[in-house]
Amino acid sequence: MKFAIAVFSAAHAPSSRRALLFAQAALAGGHEIVRLFFYQDGVYNASGSVVTPQDELDVPKQWRAFISEQKLDGVVCIAAALRRGVLNGEEAKRYQRDAVAVGAPWELSGLGQLHDAVQDADRLICFGGA
Amino acid sequence: MAKSLLIISRQAPWSGPGAREALDIVLAGGAFDLPIGLLFLDDGVFQLATQQDAKALQQKDLSANLQALPMFGVEQLFVCADSTAQRGLDSSALSLEEAQVLAANEITALIDRYDQVITL
C-alpha cells in the first residue's frame, strides 16, 4: 500500500514518536511511503536545533537518519516553518536571520506537496492533529 | 478522478495558528481545483461567530479568508449543529451563509463520503 504521512505535532509529542514508528513499520512491512509532510508544530521534527535529553528517544535525529537511509521525501511546510523559526539556509539568508535549523534531507515547500501526496497515496495517515 | 479531502477544523480562531493553518490547506486545495470539503466542528464553529474584533487582539481576521472560499471553488462547507448549540451560537446567523448545518448522523455520512480526512 502507498502511504502519505502527515505530522502536525512537535518533536517531543508522543504522536510524533508514533509517526516515526509507524513509518518505520510501514516500510518494514513492504509498504511504500510516497511522502512525509510536516505541518503546524510538526515542522519542529525537522529542526536540527532540538536537544533531546540523553535518556529519551531523539526523534528529530531518528527522522533525519530514517529519511536519509530510506531516501524518502521529507517535506516541511515553508509557511509553517517560517512562522516557527525553523529556517533552512536559503530562507535564513532571504529574511536575514542568523539561525539555520534545517538542512538535508529535508525540503521546505508549499501545501501543494500535501495535496499532491494525498492524490498519490492509497491512504493518508495523520499524527498529532486536533 | 481526483481523490476528495475533508478538512475538519476544530480550533477556535484566536487559540493559535491552528484555525488559519487548517483553512490554508483548504484554500490550497481549492487553488488546485481539488474536490475539497470543510467542516467546522467543536470550537471550530467559533470561527463563524459574527462581530469578532481581530484588531483588539492585534491579529488578522479570518473572516475575509472564509468569505473567499466559494471564490476558490470550495463550496462544500459544513457546520456541526450540536457544536453551535453547545456554544450558544445561532446556526442561522453565522458569518458563512453558504455553510450547511448538519446533525450528528449527517456528519457521520459526510465523513464517509470523502476519500481522505484531516482533522486540525
gemmi code that builds the backbone of each chain (N, CA, C; Angstrom):
import gemmi

chains = {
    "A": [
        ("MET", (0.832, -1.198, 0.000), (0.000, 0.000, 0.000), (0.873, 1.258, 0.000)),
        ("LYS", (0.368, 2.307, -0.664), (1.108, 3.582, -0.692), (0.558, 4.516, 0.375)),
        ("PHE", (1.414, 4.878, 1.318), (1.001, 5.768, 2.395), (1.549, 7.177, 2.197)),
        ("ALA", (0.711, 8.165, 2.525), (1.200, 9.533, 2.755), (1.069, 9.747, 4.258)),
        ("ILE", (2.087, 10.333, 4.864), (2.067, 10.537, 6.313), (2.192, 12.023, 6.604)),
        ("ALA", (1.243, 12.543, 7.398), (1.280, 13.948, 7.795), (1.482, 14.028, 9.301)),
        ("VAL", (2.400, 14.886, 9.726), (2.709, 15.048, 11.155), (2.437, 16.502, 11.548)),
        ("PHE", (1.599, 16.673, 12.572), (1.189, 18.021, 12.994), (1.697, 18.404, 14.384)),
        ("SER", (2.342, 17.469, 15.081), (2.744, 17.723, 16.472), (4.253, 17.932, 16.574)),
        ("ALA", (4.673, 18.628, 17.648), (6.089, 18.936, 17.870), (6.894, 17.659, 18.102)),
        ("ALA", (8.208, 17.781, 17.969), (9.106, 16.621, 18.030), (8.986, 15.866, 19.353)),
        ("HIS", (8.720, 16.592, 20.440), (8.681, 15.943, 21.760), (7.312, 15.330, 22.074)),
        ("ALA", (6.341, 15.473, 21.180), (4.993, 14.941, 21.433), (4.969, 13.432, 21.180)),
        ("PRO", (4.215, 12.691, 21.984), (4.115, 11.242, 21.764), (3.643, 10.893, 20.348)),
        ("SER", (2.762, 11.724, 19.777), (2.240, 11.415, 18.445), (3.335, 11.482, 17.366)),
        ("SER", (4.353, 12.310, 17.578), (5.452, 12.375, 16.605), (6.299, 11.104, 16.670)),
        ("ARG", (6.486, 10.598, 17.892), (7.213, 9.338, 18.057), (6.416, 8.205, 17.399)),
        ("ARG", (5.107, 8.234, 17.570), (4.263, 7.202, 16.947), (4.331, 7.288, 15.422)),
        ("ALA", (4.394, 8.512, 14.902), (4.500, 8.695, 13.447), (5.780, 8.050, 12.925)),
        ("LEU", (6.874, 8.298, 13.649), (8.172, 7.721, 13.267), (8.109, 6.192, 13.276)),
        ("LEU", (7.562, 5.634, 14.362), (7.486, 4.175, 14.479), (6.556, 3.585, 13.412)),
        ("PHE", (5.466, 4.305, 13.126), (4.547, 3.840, 12.081), (5.251, 3.815, 10.728)),
        ("ALA", (5.981, 4.902, 10.438), (6.674, 4.999, 9.146), (7.696, 3.868, 9.000)),
        ("GLN", (8.436, 3.610, 10.076), (9.434, 2.533, 10.038), (8.754, 1.173, 9.832)),
        ("ALA", (7.624, 0.976, 10.540), (6.898, -0.295, 10.433), (6.292, -0.466, 9.041)),
        ("ALA", (5.827, 0.647, 8.449), (5.221, 0.581, 7.114), (6.236, 0.064, 6.094)),
        ("LEU", (7.451, 0.625, 6.145), (8.481, 0.170, 5.204), (8.899, -1.266, 5.498)),
        ("ALA", (9.038, -1.584, 6.784), (9.431, -2.942, 7.180), (8.392, -3.959, 6.713)),
        ("GLY", (7.133, -3.521, 6.619), (6.055, -4.402, 6.181), (5.895, -4.446, 4.669)),
        ("GLY", (6.816, -3.814, 3.953), (6.798, -3.881, 2.500), (5.929, -2.831, 1.827)),
        ("HIS", (5.477, -1.843, 2.599), (4.659, -0.778, 2.018), (5.546, 0.369, 1.525)),
        ("GLU", (4.893, 1.291, 0.844), (5.624, 2.429, 0.276), (5.159, 3.720, 0.962)),
        ("ILE", (6.097, 4.641, 1.173), (5.720, 5.956, 1.711), (5.957, 6.979, 0.602)),
        ("VAL", (4.863, 7.557, 0.082), (5.029, 8.478, -1.051), (5.598, 9.817, -0.593)),
        ("ARG", (5.246, 10.218, 0.630), (5.801, 11.467, 1.162), (5.496, 11.564, 2.650)),
        ("LEU", (6.422, 12.212, 3.375), (6.175, 12.610, 4.765), (6.004, 14.116, 4.743)),
        ("PHE", (4.865, 14.594, 5.250), (4.630, 16.040, 5.215), (4.503, 16.567, 6.644)),
        ("PHE", (5.286, 17.585, 6.966), (5.327, 18.131, 8.327), (4.717, 19.525, 8.334)),
        ("TYR", (3.628, 19.646, 9.112), (2.841, 20.891, 9.103), (2.560, 21.305, 10.540)),
        ("GLN", (2.139, 22.539, 10.718), (1.887, 23.099, 12.056), (3.137, 22.861, 12.922)),
        ("ASP", (2.944, 22.443, 14.195), (4.110, 22.225, 15.054), (4.961, 21.044, 14.603)),
        ("GLY", (4.454, 20.273, 13.648), (5.217, 19.155, 13.099), (6.536, 19.594, 12.475)),
        ("VAL", (6.632, 20.872, 12.106), (7.871, 21.361, 11.479), (9.068, 21.229, 12.432)),
        ("TYR", (8.788, 21.199, 13.753), (9.895, 21.073, 14.722), (10.597, 19.716, 14.621)),
        ("ASN", (9.924, 18.721, 14.035), (10.562, 17.422, 13.850), (11.781, 17.520, 12.936)),
        ("ALA", (11.789, 18.544, 12.086), (12.881, 18.708, 11.124), (14.012, 19.577, 11.678)),
        ("SER", (13.807, 20.099, 12.874), (14.773, 21.056, 13.403), (16.024, 20.373, 13.944)),
        ("GLY", (17.146, 20.814, 13.452), (18.428, 20.341, 13.965), (18.807, 21.048, 15.250)),
        ("SER", (17.980, 21.986, 15.696), (18.266, 22.735, 16.920), (17.665, 22.102, 18.168)),
        ("VAL", (16.862, 21.037, 17.961), (16.244, 20.381, 19.118), (17.304, 19.568, 19.863)),
        ("VAL", (17.380, 19.765, 21.181), (18.276, 18.950, 22.015), (17.415, 18.056, 22.893)),
        ("THR", (17.543, 16.752, 22.695), (16.737, 15.777, 23.440), (17.556, 15.254, 24.617)),
        ("PRO", (16.977, 15.140, 25.824), (17.710, 14.554, 26.956), (18.260, 13.172, 26.582)),
        ("GLN", (19.438, 12.866, 27.124), (20.173, 11.656, 26.710), (19.394, 10.355, 26.882)),
        ("ASP", (18.512, 10.330, 27.885), (17.789, 9.077, 28.138), (16.442, 9.028, 27.417)),
        ("GLU", (16.231, 9.961, 26.461), (14.977, 9.939, 25.694), (15.269, 9.705, 24.211)),
        ("LEU", (14.264, 9.225, 23.497), (14.419, 8.984, 22.060), (14.554, 10.324, 21.330)),
        ("ASP", (15.649, 10.467, 20.594), (15.907, 11.707, 19.856), (15.138, 11.646, 18.527)),
        ("VAL", (13.887, 12.110, 18.555), (13.001, 11.952, 17.399), (13.502, 12.702, 16.158)),
        ("PRO", (13.922, 13.972, 16.268), (14.425, 14.652, 15.055), (15.634, 13.937, 14.432)),
        ("LYS", (16.526, 13.427, 15.300), (17.714, 12.709, 14.796), (17.297, 11.418, 14.079)),
        ("GLN", (16.313, 10.723, 14.680), (15.823, 9.472, 14.089), (15.153, 9.719, 12.734)),
        ("TRP", (14.353, 10.794, 12.662), (13.717, 11.143, 11.382), (14.781, 11.385, 10.322)),
        ("ARG", (15.788, 12.162, 10.705), (16.846, 12.537, 9.756), (17.530, 11.287, 9.208)),
        ("ALA", (17.867, 10.381, 10.121), (18.552, 9.150, 9.711), (17.627, 8.293, 8.835)),
        ("PHE", (16.383, 8.164, 9.264), (15.414, 7.317, 8.554), (15.158, 7.840, 7.138)),
        ("ILE", (14.932, 9.135, 7.025), (14.635, 9.733, 5.716), (15.851, 9.636, 4.791)),
        ("SER", (17.049, 9.856, 5.352), (18.273, 9.759, 4.536), (18.505, 8.331, 4.073)),
        ("GLU", (18.437, 7.389, 5.017), (18.744, 5.988, 4.685), (17.740, 5.411, 3.685)),
        ("GLN", (16.481, 5.755, 3.884), (15.433, 5.178, 3.026), (15.173, 6.033, 1.786)),
        ("LYS", (15.908, 7.151, 1.675), (15.747, 8.071, 0.545), (14.285, 8.480, 0.360)),
        ("LEU", (13.673, 8.933, 1.459), (12.271, 9.334, 1.420), (12.145, 10.818, 1.134)),
        ("ASP", (10.916, 11.204, 0.813), (10.612, 12.592, 0.521), (10.071, 13.230, 1.812)),
        ("GLY", (10.923, 13.952, 2.515), (10.527, 14.609, 3.762), (10.309, 16.088, 3.518)),
        ("VAL", (9.038, 16.501, 3.491), (8.725, 17.886, 3.133), (8.185, 18.636, 4.349)),
        ("VAL", (8.740, 19.817, 4.586), (8.322, 20.687, 5.676), (7.579, 21.868, 5.063)),
        ("CYS", (6.398, 22.166, 5.564), (5.650, 23.312, 5.018), (6.412, 24.604, 5.292)),
        ("ILE", (6.668, 25.326, 4.242), (7.530, 26.508, 4.369), (6.873, 27.614, 5.202)),
        ("ALA", (5.572, 27.838, 5.013), (4.896, 28.914, 5.762), (4.857, 28.592, 7.255)),
        ("ALA", (4.546, 27.328, 7.583), (4.506, 26.902, 8.987), (5.901, 26.970, 9.607)),
        ("ALA", (6.914, 26.641, 8.823), (8.289, 26.637, 9.322), (8.796, 28.055, 9.571)),
        ("LEU", (8.476, 28.981, 8.666), (8.907, 30.366, 8.836), (8.297, 30.955, 10.106)),
        ("ARG", (7.003, 30.685, 10.299), (6.277, 31.200, 11.464), (6.896, 30.714, 12.775)),
        ("ARG", (7.523, 29.505, 12.734), (8.065, 28.900, 13.946), (9.593, 28.974, 14.023)),
        ("GLY", (10.196, 29.684, 13.112), (11.644, 29.871, 13.171), (12.462, 28.654, 12.782)),
        ("VAL", (11.866, 27.754, 11.980), (12.607, 26.582, 11.517), (13.024, 26.849, 10.072)),
        ("LEU", (14.164, 27.528, 9.918), (14.585, 28.014, 8.602), (15.722, 27.177, 8.033)),
        ("ASN", (15.723, 27.027, 6.725), (16.904, 26.454, 6.068), (17.827, 27.607, 5.655)),
        ("GLY", (18.968, 27.251, 5.085), (19.963, 28.268, 4.758), (19.425, 29.346, 3.826)),
        ("GLU", (18.668, 28.902, 2.847), (18.132, 29.827, 1.844), (17.170, 30.844, 2.468)),
        ("GLU", (16.272, 30.337, 3.329), (15.278, 31.227, 3.957), (15.932, 32.139, 4.997)),
        ("ALA", (16.927, 31.601, 5.716), (17.641, 32.425, 6.698), (18.306, 33.605, 5.993)),
        ("LYS", (18.855, 33.335, 4.811), (19.508, 34.389, 4.036), (18.464, 35.394, 3.526)),
        ("ARG", (17.336, 34.852, 3.032), (16.291, 35.701, 2.481), (15.742, 36.676, 3.537)),
        ("TYR", (15.549, 36.170, 4.757), (14.962, 37.004, 5.814), (16.011, 37.549, 6.789)),
        ("GLN", (17.268, 37.395, 6.439), (18.380, 37.906, 7.236), (18.298, 37.465, 8.695)),
        ("ARG", (18.248, 36.150, 8.865), (18.238, 35.555, 10.199), (19.531, 34.762, 10.392)),
        ("ASP", (20.024, 34.716, 11.639), (21.275, 34.013, 11.922), (21.095, 32.500, 12.001)),
        ("ALA", (19.937, 32.075, 12.537), (19.780, 30.664, 12.884), (19.267, 29.828, 11.715)),
        ("VAL", (20.066, 28.848, 11.328), (19.642, 27.864, 10.326), (19.359, 26.564, 11.072)),
        ("ALA", (18.116, 26.107, 11.026), (17.716, 24.951, 11.836), (17.500, 23.690, 11.008)),
        ("VAL", (17.368, 23.840, 9.699), (17.019, 22.658, 8.915), (17.822, 22.605, 7.609)),
        ("GLY", (18.255, 21.404, 7.271), (19.009, 21.191, 6.029), (18.633, 19.843, 5.437)),
        ("ALA", (19.487, 19.301, 4.595), (19.220, 17.986, 4.002), (19.070, 16.953, 5.121)),
        ("PRO", (18.211, 15.966, 4.972), (17.445, 15.578, 3.787), (16.099, 16.292, 3.655)),
        ("TRP", (15.843, 17.275, 4.496), (14.536, 17.934, 4.478), (14.422, 18.916, 3.330)),
        ("GLU", (13.197, 19.068, 2.875), (12.920, 20.060, 1.840), (11.809, 20.982, 2.345)),
        ("LEU", (11.982, 22.286, 2.202), (10.923, 23.233, 2.538), (10.107, 23.514, 1.285)),
        ("SER", (8.791, 23.307, 1.386), (7.950, 23.548, 0.216), (6.529, 23.901, 0.655)),
        ("GLY", (5.635, 24.024, -0.304), (4.291, 24.524, -0.009), (3.264, 23.424, 0.225)),
        ("LEU", (2.043, 23.863, 0.548), (0.949, 22.934, 0.844), (0.531, 22.100, -0.366)),
        ("GLY", (0.901, 22.548, -1.561), (0.616, 21.769, -2.762), (1.222, 20.376, -2.660)),
        ("GLN", (2.340, 20.280, -1.924), (3.013, 18.987, -1.754), (2.174, 18.028, -0.907)),
        ("LEU", (1.385, 18.591, 0.014), (0.479, 17.756, 0.812), (-0.647, 17.230, -0.071)),
        ("HIS", (-1.249, 18.121, -0.859), (-2.344, 17.713, -1.748), (-1.862, 16.690, -2.781)),
        ("ASP", (-0.666, 16.930, -3.286), (-0.056, 16.031, -4.257), (0.100, 14.623, -3.654)),
        ("ALA", (0.558, 14.578, -2.393), (0.759, 13.293, -1.715), (-0.578, 12.595, -1.465)),
        ("VAL", (-1.595, 13.382, -1.097), (-2.939, 12.831, -0.851), (-3.461, 12.166, -2.134)),
        ("GLN", (-3.220, 12.817, -3.264), (-3.686, 12.272, -4.544), (-2.941, 11.006, -4.934)),
        ("ASP", (-1.672, 10.965, -4.577), (-0.799, 9.872, -4.992), (-0.969, 8.623, -4.125)),
        ("ALA", (-1.311, 8.832, -2.849), (-1.324, 7.724, -1.885), (-2.658, 6.990, -1.873)),
        ("ASP", (-2.612, 5.719, -1.425), (-3.855, 4.984, -1.160), (-4.480, 5.479, 0.140)),
        ("ARG", (-3.614, 5.786, 1.114), (-4.101, 6.242, 2.418), (-3.254, 7.391, 2.935)),
        ("LEU", (-3.940, 8.337, 3.545), (-3.251, 9.409, 4.266), (-3.367, 9.094, 5.747)),
        ("ILE", (-2.234, 9.057, 6.449), (-2.253, 8.798, 7.893), (-1.738, 10.052, 8.593)),
        ("CYS", (-2.554, 10.602, 9.509), (-2.204, 11.847, 10.191), (-1.828, 11.577, 11.643)),
        ("PHE", (-0.848, 12.305, 12.122), (-0.433, 12.194, 13.520), (-0.400, 13.587, 14.166)),
        ("GLY", (-1.021, 13.679, 15.336), (-0.916, 14.907, 16.123), (-1.866, 16.008, 15.725)),
        ("GLY", (-2.935, 15.695, 14.993), (-3.951, 16.707, 14.678), (-4.814, 16.992, 15.894)),
        ("ALA", (-5.766, 17.887, 15.728), (-6.595, 18.274, 16.879), (-7.667, 17.221, 17.150)),
    ],
    "B": [
        ("MET", (-9.842, 9.967, -11.510), (-10.593, 11.006, -10.790), (-9.836, 11.419, -9.526)),
        ("ALA", (-9.858, 12.698, -9.251), (-9.126, 13.197, -8.071), (-9.765, 12.698, -6.778)),
        ("LYS", (-8.924, 12.401, -5.808), (-9.430, 11.963, -4.504), (-9.977, 13.168, -3.742)),
        ("SER", (-11.072, 12.942, -3.011), (-11.673, 14.032, -2.248), (-11.072, 14.085, -0.843)),
        ("LEU", (-11.003, 15.296, -0.315), (-10.384, 15.515, 1.001), (-11.303, 16.389, 1.849)),
        ("LEU", (-11.574, 15.921, 3.061), (-12.368, 16.707, 4.007), (-11.450, 17.217, 5.113)),
        ("ILE", (-11.484, 18.534, 5.319), (-10.753, 19.125, 6.435), (-11.758, 19.379, 7.552)),
        ("ILE", (-11.473, 18.850, 8.730), (-12.320, 19.112, 9.896), (-11.573, 20.114, 10.773)),
        ("SER", (-12.147, 21.313, 10.888), (-11.481, 22.402, 11.599), (-12.075, 22.517, 13.000)),
        ("ARG", (-11.279, 22.233, 14.023), (-11.797, 22.128, 15.395), (-11.256, 23.192, 16.346)),
        ("GLN", (-10.458, 24.131, 15.812), (-9.819, 25.122, 16.688), (-10.551, 26.463, 16.632)),
        ("ALA", (-10.663, 27.105, 17.799), (-11.214, 28.457, 17.842), (-10.265, 29.407, 17.101)),
        ("PRO", (-10.798, 30.501, 16.555), (-9.946, 31.353, 15.706), (-8.791, 32.027, 16.445)),
        ("TRP", (-8.932, 32.242, 17.763), (-7.892, 33.011, 18.460), (-7.099, 32.163, 19.445)),
        ("SER", (-7.102, 30.854, 19.252), (-6.373, 29.991, 20.192), (-4.977, 29.634, 19.666)),
        ("GLY", (-4.592, 30.200, 18.539), (-3.294, 29.881, 17.944), (-3.450, 29.843, 16.440)),
        ("PRO", (-2.401, 29.432, 15.737), (-2.485, 29.445, 14.271), (-3.267, 28.269, 13.684)),
        ("GLY", (-3.786, 27.386, 14.525), (-4.429, 26.156, 14.042), (-5.555, 26.384, 13.049)),
        ("ALA", (-6.452, 27.314, 13.375), (-7.606, 27.561, 12.503), (-7.151, 28.091, 11.142)),
        ("ARG", (-6.218, 29.037, 11.169), (-5.709, 29.606, 9.916), (-4.990, 28.548, 9.086)),
        ("GLU", (-4.222, 27.701, 9.764), (-3.450, 26.698, 9.029), (-4.363, 25.613, 8.435)),
        ("ALA", (-5.461, 25.324, 9.127), (-6.443, 24.383, 8.557), (-7.063, 24.994, 7.297)),
        ("LEU", (-7.411, 26.265, 7.402), (-8.014, 26.972, 6.270), (-7.048, 27.058, 5.083)),
        ("ASP", (-5.762, 27.232, 5.379), (-4.760, 27.313, 4.309), (-4.712, 26.019, 3.483)),
        ("ILE", (-4.911, 24.877, 4.148), (-4.943, 23.611, 3.395), (-6.131, 23.617, 2.424)),
        ("VAL", (-7.268, 24.122, 2.924), (-8.485, 24.162, 2.105), (-8.286, 25.089, 0.901)),
        ("LEU", (-7.745, 26.272, 1.152), (-7.556, 27.247, 0.070), (-6.555, 26.730, -0.970)),
        ("ALA", (-5.518, 26.063, -0.490), (-4.534, 25.499, -1.424), (-5.200, 24.425, -2.291)),
        ("GLY", (-6.031, 23.602, -1.663), (-6.741, 22.556, -2.417), (-7.674, 23.153, -3.449)),
        ("GLY", (-8.358, 24.230, -3.067), (-9.251, 24.928, -3.992), (-8.485, 25.504, -5.170)),
        ("ALA", (-7.304, 26.052, -4.871), (-6.476, 26.641, -5.928), (-6.032, 25.580, -6.938)),
        ("PHE", (-5.902, 24.326, -6.464), (-5.529, 23.225, -7.362), (-6.754, 22.534, -7.958)),
        ("ASP", (-7.931, 23.122, -7.735), (-9.171, 22.555, -8.287), (-9.484, 21.149, -7.779)),
        ("LEU", (-9.105, 20.860, -6.554), (-9.343, 19.533, -5.995), (-10.698, 19.503, -5.286)),
        ("PRO", (-11.350, 18.325, -5.261), (-12.618, 18.224, -4.538), (-12.361, 18.249, -3.036)),
        ("ILE", (-12.676, 19.375, -2.420), (-12.296, 19.559, -1.028), (-13.485, 20.089, -0.228)),
        ("GLY", (-13.641, 19.566, 0.986), (-14.724, 19.995, 1.867), (-14.160, 20.515, 3.175)),
        ("LEU", (-14.941, 21.348, 3.846), (-14.516, 21.925, 5.122), (-15.668, 21.826, 6.105)),
        ("LEU", (-15.402, 21.172, 7.234), (-16.403, 21.031, 8.289), (-15.922, 21.753, 9.539)),
        ("PHE", (-16.754, 22.647, 10.057), (-16.440, 23.326, 11.316), (-17.059, 22.520, 12.448)),
        ("LEU", (-16.218, 22.051, 13.355), (-16.664, 21.158, 14.424), (-16.110, 21.659, 15.758)),
        ("ASP", (-16.810, 21.342, 16.835), (-16.378, 21.722, 18.192), (-16.037, 23.220, 18.237)),
        ("ASP", (-14.893, 23.598, 18.848), (-14.569, 25.028, 18.959), (-14.355, 25.678, 17.596)),
        ("GLY", (-14.195, 24.885, 16.545), (-14.028, 25.428, 15.190), (-15.202, 26.298, 14.767)),
        ("VAL", (-16.392, 26.056, 15.341), (-17.559, 26.856, 14.952), (-17.411, 28.322, 15.385)),
        ("PHE", (-16.546, 28.581, 16.375), (-16.310, 29.977, 16.787), (-15.716, 30.809, 15.647)),
        ("GLN", (-15.098, 30.143, 14.667), (-14.567, 30.876, 13.507), (-15.681, 31.589, 12.752)),
        ("LEU", (-16.921, 31.088, 12.911), (-18.052, 31.631, 12.156), (-18.904, 32.600, 12.980)),
        ("ALA", (-18.465, 32.898, 14.188), (-19.207, 33.872, 15.001), (-19.089, 35.247, 14.357)),
        ("THR", (-20.185, 35.989, 14.375), (-20.155, 37.336, 13.783), (-19.611, 38.340, 14.809)),
        ("GLN", (-19.299, 39.508, 14.322), (-18.843, 40.631, 15.151), (-17.595, 40.306, 15.977)),
        ("GLN", (-16.644, 39.630, 15.357), (-15.358, 39.431, 16.017), (-14.512, 40.675, 15.783)),
        ("ASP", (-13.683, 41.004, 16.760), (-12.843, 42.192, 16.643), (-11.365, 41.783, 16.705)),
        ("ALA", (-10.842, 41.448, 15.536), (-9.457, 40.974, 15.466), (-8.467, 42.054, 15.883)),
        ("LYS", (-8.818, 43.294, 15.593), (-7.901, 44.408, 15.887), (-7.597, 44.511, 17.377)),
        ("ALA", (-8.600, 44.190, 18.209), (-8.409, 44.264, 19.653), (-7.301, 43.310, 20.116)),
        ("LEU", (-7.066, 42.260, 19.324), (-6.023, 41.278, 19.645), (-4.774, 41.500, 18.800)),
        ("GLN", (-4.759, 42.576, 18.046), (-3.666, 42.864, 17.112), (-3.411, 41.665, 16.202)),
        ("GLN", (-4.500, 41.085, 15.711), (-4.389, 39.955, 14.807), (-5.158, 40.254, 13.532)),
        ("LYS", (-4.959, 39.345, 12.558), (-5.702, 39.485, 11.312), (-6.978, 38.657, 11.399)),
        ("ASP", (-8.023, 39.161, 10.812), (-9.312, 38.489, 10.832), (-9.329, 37.334, 9.832)),
        ("LEU", (-9.878, 36.208, 10.269), (-10.012, 35.060, 9.368), (-11.198, 35.202, 8.422)),
        ("SER", (-12.154, 36.075, 8.801), (-13.435, 36.044, 8.085), (-13.291, 36.408, 6.599)),
        ("ALA", (-12.340, 37.292, 6.276), (-12.140, 37.633, 4.860), (-11.714, 36.390, 4.076)),
        ("ASN", (-10.815, 35.592, 4.690), (-10.367, 34.357, 4.028), (-11.519, 33.365, 3.896)),
        ("LEU", (-12.371, 33.315, 4.934), (-13.506, 32.393, 4.905), (-14.481, 32.779, 3.798)),
        ("GLN", (-14.725, 34.090, 3.656), (-15.659, 34.549, 2.619), (-15.129, 34.240, 1.223)),
        ("ALA", (-13.792, 34.100, 1.133), (-13.172, 33.861, -0.177), (-13.295, 32.399, -0.619)),
        ("LEU", (-13.740, 31.519, 0.273), (-13.776, 30.084, -0.056), (-14.544, 29.761, -1.341)),
        ("PRO", (-15.785, 30.280, -1.494), (-16.515, 29.967, -2.743), (-15.767, 30.456, -3.990)),
        ("MET", (-15.056, 31.599, -3.849), (-14.277, 32.110, -4.987), (-13.123, 31.183, -5.353)),
        ("PHE", (-12.619, 30.466, -4.338), (-11.552, 29.493, -4.578), (-12.118, 28.152, -5.033)),
        ("GLY", (-13.411, 28.119, -5.284), (-14.024, 26.883, -5.764), (-14.345, 25.898, -4.650)),
        ("VAL", (-14.281, 26.364, -3.399), (-14.617, 25.480, -2.267), (-16.055, 25.763, -1.876)),
        ("GLU", (-16.947, 24.856, -2.264), (-18.371, 25.080, -1.995), (-18.949, 24.069, -1.024)),
        ("GLN", (-18.144, 23.054, -0.694), (-18.599, 22.036, 0.256), (-18.243, 22.497, 1.666)),
        ("LEU", (-19.139, 23.289, 2.256), (-18.884, 23.888, 3.570), (-19.962, 23.427, 4.552)),
        ("PHE", (-19.524, 22.974, 5.719), (-20.457, 22.376, 6.673), (-20.178, 22.848, 8.097)),
        ("VAL", (-21.254, 22.906, 8.879), (-21.145, 23.268, 10.292), (-21.883, 22.223, 11.118)),
        ("CYS", (-21.291, 21.853, 12.237), (-21.941, 20.900, 13.136), (-22.988, 21.624, 13.993)),
        ("ALA", (-24.241, 21.180, 13.890), (-25.343, 21.823, 14.621), (-25.155, 21.691, 16.134)),
        ("ASP", (-24.733, 20.506, 16.591), (-24.535, 20.300, 18.037), (-23.475, 21.250, 18.582)),
        ("SER", (-22.383, 21.421, 17.818), (-21.286, 22.281, 18.291), (-21.752, 23.722, 18.462)),
        ("THR", (-22.561, 24.215, 17.510), (-23.036, 25.601, 17.634), (-23.992, 25.717, 18.821)),
        ("ALA", (-24.907, 24.747, 18.968), (-25.886, 24.803, 20.061), (-25.187, 24.765, 21.424)),
        ("GLN", (-24.190, 23.876, 21.543), (-23.474, 23.757, 22.822), (-22.754, 25.043, 23.200)),
        ("ARG", (-22.411, 25.848, 22.191), (-21.652, 27.070, 22.453), (-22.515, 28.332, 22.386)),
        ("GLY", (-23.801, 28.138, 22.311), (-24.715, 29.278, 22.323), (-24.692, 30.113, 21.069)),
        ("LEU", (-24.265, 29.522, 19.955), (-24.264, 30.268, 18.692), (-25.534, 29.925, 17.911)),
        ("ASP", (-26.084, 30.922, 17.263), (-27.269, 30.716, 16.428), (-26.794, 30.234, 15.056)),
        ("SER", (-27.111, 28.981, 14.720), (-26.580, 28.415, 13.471), (-27.187, 29.062, 12.228)),
        ("SER", (-28.258, 29.853, 12.407), (-28.834, 30.535, 11.243), (-28.232, 31.930, 11.073)),
        ("ALA", (-27.343, 32.335, 11.978), (-26.740, 33.678, 11.887), (-25.221, 33.590, 11.983)),
        ("LEU", (-24.636, 32.718, 11.167), (-23.178, 32.578, 11.154), (-22.602, 33.422, 10.017)),
        ("SER", (-21.298, 33.690, 10.074), (-20.711, 34.595, 9.084), (-20.550, 33.946, 7.710)),
        ("LEU", (-20.688, 32.622, 7.640), (-20.540, 31.942, 6.354), (-21.903, 31.347, 5.967)),
        ("GLU", (-22.675, 32.134, 5.221), (-24.052, 31.727, 4.911), (-24.117, 30.456, 4.073)),
        ("GLU", (-23.061, 30.229, 3.276), (-23.061, 29.078, 2.371), (-22.961, 27.749, 3.114)),
        ("ALA", (-22.518, 27.786, 4.358), (-22.263, 26.533, 5.081), (-23.566, 25.828, 5.451)),
        ("GLN", (-23.616, 24.521, 5.162), (-24.790, 23.713, 5.528), (-24.665, 23.263, 6.978)),
        ("VAL", (-25.750, 23.402, 7.718), (-25.752, 22.981, 9.117), (-26.173, 21.514, 9.184)),
        ("LEU", (-25.313, 20.685, 9.793), (-25.551, 19.240, 9.790), (-25.731, 18.678, 11.197)),
        ("ALA", (-26.653, 17.729, 11.310), (-26.831, 16.991, 12.563), (-25.768, 15.892, 12.654)),
        ("ALA", (-25.614, 15.331, 13.848), (-24.541, 14.354, 14.101), (-24.564, 13.178, 13.113)),
        ("ASN", (-25.761, 12.643, 12.839), (-25.821, 11.480, 11.940), (-25.460, 11.859, 10.497)),
        ("GLU", (-25.740, 13.116, 10.153), (-25.369, 13.579, 8.804), (-23.851, 13.755, 8.693)),
        ("ILE", (-23.212, 14.101, 9.810), (-21.755, 14.260, 9.809), (-21.073, 12.908, 9.619)),
        ("THR", (-21.619, 11.888, 10.239), (-21.096, 10.531, 10.044), (-21.117, 10.176, 8.554)),
        ("ALA", (-22.253, 10.457, 7.908), (-22.390, 10.152, 6.477), (-21.439, 11.011, 5.646)),
        ("LEU", (-21.266, 12.270, 6.076), (-20.374, 13.192, 5.355), (-18.940, 12.667, 5.346)),
        ("ILE", (-18.448, 12.300, 6.519), (-17.067, 11.814, 6.644), (-16.888, 10.566, 5.781)),
        ("ASP", (-17.900, 9.746, 5.755), (-17.884, 8.514, 4.976), (-17.748, 8.773, 3.473)),
        ("ARG", (-18.266, 9.919, 3.028), (-18.270, 10.247, 1.590), (-16.894, 10.630, 1.055)),
        ("TYR", (-16.002, 11.088, 1.954), (-14.709, 11.586, 1.488), (-13.658, 10.484, 1.482)),
        ("ASP", (-12.722, 10.578, 0.522), (-11.642, 9.588, 0.432), (-10.663, 9.743, 1.591)),
        ("GLN", (-10.311, 10.981, 1.903), (-9.317, 11.244, 2.946), (-9.834, 12.346, 3.874)),
        ("VAL", (-9.379, 12.308, 5.125), (-9.829, 13.286, 6.124), (-8.610, 13.789, 6.910)),
        ("ILE", (-8.566, 15.103, 7.125), (-7.555, 15.685, 8.025), (-8.302, 16.466, 9.094)),
        ("THR", (-8.004, 16.183, 10.354), (-8.613, 16.910, 11.467), (-7.569, 17.787, 12.124)),
        ("LEU", (-7.841, 19.084, 12.150), (-6.874, 20.018, 12.749), (-7.550, 20.937, 13.757)),
    ],
}
model = gemmi.Model(1)
for chain_id, residues in chains.items():
    chain = gemmi.Chain(chain_id)
    for i, (resn, *xyz) in enumerate(residues, 1):
        res = gemmi.Residue()
        res.name, res.seqid = resn, gemmi.SeqId(i, " ")
        for name, pos in zip(("N", "CA", "C"), xyz):
            atom = gemmi.Atom()
            atom.name, atom.element = name, gemmi.Element(name[0])
            atom.pos, atom.b_iso = gemmi.Position(*pos), 0.0
            res.add_atom(atom)
        chain.add_residue(res)
    model.add_chain(chain)
structure = gemmi.Structure()
structure.add_model(model)
structure.setup_entities()
